Every structure is written in structure tokens, then in C-alpha cells.
Amino acid sequence: MKTLRNNEGFTILELMVALSVFSVAMSIISGLFIQTLHTQKILGASIEASSNTSLMIEQMSREIRLGYNFTTSTAPCSALLPDFSAGLAFRRFRGASTAVVAYEWNTTSSTLERTEEMGVTSDITSPNVKANRVCFRVSQNGSAGNPWLITILGNISPRNLGVDDKGANIETTISSRVLPSDISTIGVCPAGWLARFTHFSVCPL
């Protein structure tokens, strides 16, 4: 006669093995999930930095194309780039009038600043972006028929994500549409401009 056993189940050893396997599997899955979230965060920040860089270059390009009498600051950009400077100033047409515009790389805050005339200085890089380097070089070849060429070198990265040293390098050269031969009048330097912008030795006239 067969006796029914109702007390069959898992042993303590089997439960411990099952729990161990489950814990290891959950640890692996959790680690992958956290890594995925971190990667997604970095990717989003990198896309934002790239978008802000494009907007920054586009804004400078629009103004430089309408600019003339370009000059660079006396502040060097880098010991490795002796012919590049950390600032650019020029006079820009706006309708029938003109204005002096200055761009300066602020190495303390790692931002690119813009100032028009003697107005308020504002950042053209977003708070989430770090300008690791922004350098300017002006070339013109000394002929009144040659346009000004402005070369910009930069390195932009997301800020506060642990990837500041992995910024994207940018390099572009912008040609002014204004030729030296087109300039028939000499502008007036804003009063006190050179005193305020101490990194420039010449005001764009």
C-alpha cells in the first residue's frame, strides 16, 4: 500500500543556492541598468554640448561675416598655440550703423563671453557646457582686396559629468564679406573701451 507524503519541499541548501543565483542575477541586471542610465545621461549631455557649440559658431559666423578691422587680444590662448589668442574684437555693420563686438574666452569660468560696445557682457555658452578652449587667429595677407579670415579653434564638453576632459574639438575658418577696400570711413572707439578690455591693445576703428 503506497503512502502519500504531504511534507515534500525544498531543502535549506536548495533555497540558499536559489537565493544566491537570484542575487547574482539581480546584481548584474541592476549594474547594467545603472550603467545604461549613466551612459544615456552622458549621451544627452554630449548632444546638448554639440547643439550649443553649433549655435555658438553660427552666432559668431553671422557677426564675423559682417565685420571688419579685426584684432585679437594680447591674452595667449595656449603655449601650444602661440599664434592664437583668447579674444577677438571687430567692428560690425548693423544696418546703417556699426558697433564694436568683442569675444573673450574666460579661462576662470570656462565660458565664451560676448560684449557689444560698452554694454553688458554675457555668456554665449550654456551653463551646462564647458568651454575648455576657444582660440582666435586673424589673417588677411595685407592686401586691400583680400578678405579677413578668422580661424577659431575650440574644445567644448558637457559640464559636471566627469567627461570634461573628453570634449569635442572644433575648427572653422570664417571669411568676412567686407573687404578692407570697402571701408571708406573710420569709426570711433567707444570711450574707455581699451581701459575696460585690458587684454586688447587696439580698438577696432
URPE-V752825 format. One record per backbone hydrogen bond with DSSP energy under -1.0 kcal/mol. NH is the residue of the N-H (numbers start at 1). CO is the residue of the C=O. If there is no record, write none. Layout:
BEGIN
((NH	CO) (NH	CO))
END
This chain:
BEGIN
((15	11) (16	12) (17	13) (18	14) (19	15) (20	16) (21	17) (22	18) (23	19) (24	20) (25	21) (26	22) (27	23) (28	24) (29	25) (30	26) (31	27) (32	28) (33	29) (34	30) (35	31) (36	32) (37	33) (38	34) (39	35) (40	36) (41	37) (42	38) (43	39) (44	40) (45	41) (46	42) (47	43) (48	44) (49	45) (50	46) (51	47) (52	48) (53	49) (54	50) (55	51) (56	52) (57	53) (58	54) (59	55) (60	56) (61	57) (62	58) (63	59) (64	60) (65	61) (67	64) (68	91) (71	89) (73	87) (74	199) (77	84) (81	78) (84	81) (85	136) (86	75) (88	103) (89	71) (90	101) (91	68) (92	99) (93	66) (94	97) (97	94) (99	92) (101	90) (102	115) (103	88) (104	113) (105	86) (106	111) (110	106) (111	106) (113	104) (114	122) (115	102) (117	100) (119	116) (122	114) (124	112) (129	126) (130	157) (131	110) (132	130) (132	155) (133	155) (135	153) (136	85) (137	151) (139	149) (146	143) (149	139) (150	174) (151	137) (152	172) (153	135) (154	170) (155	133) (156	168) (157	130) (159	128) (166	163) (168	156) (170	154) (172	152) (174	150) (176	148) (177	65) (181	144) (182	179) (183	180) (187	205) (193	190) (196	192) (197	193) (198	196) (200	197))
END
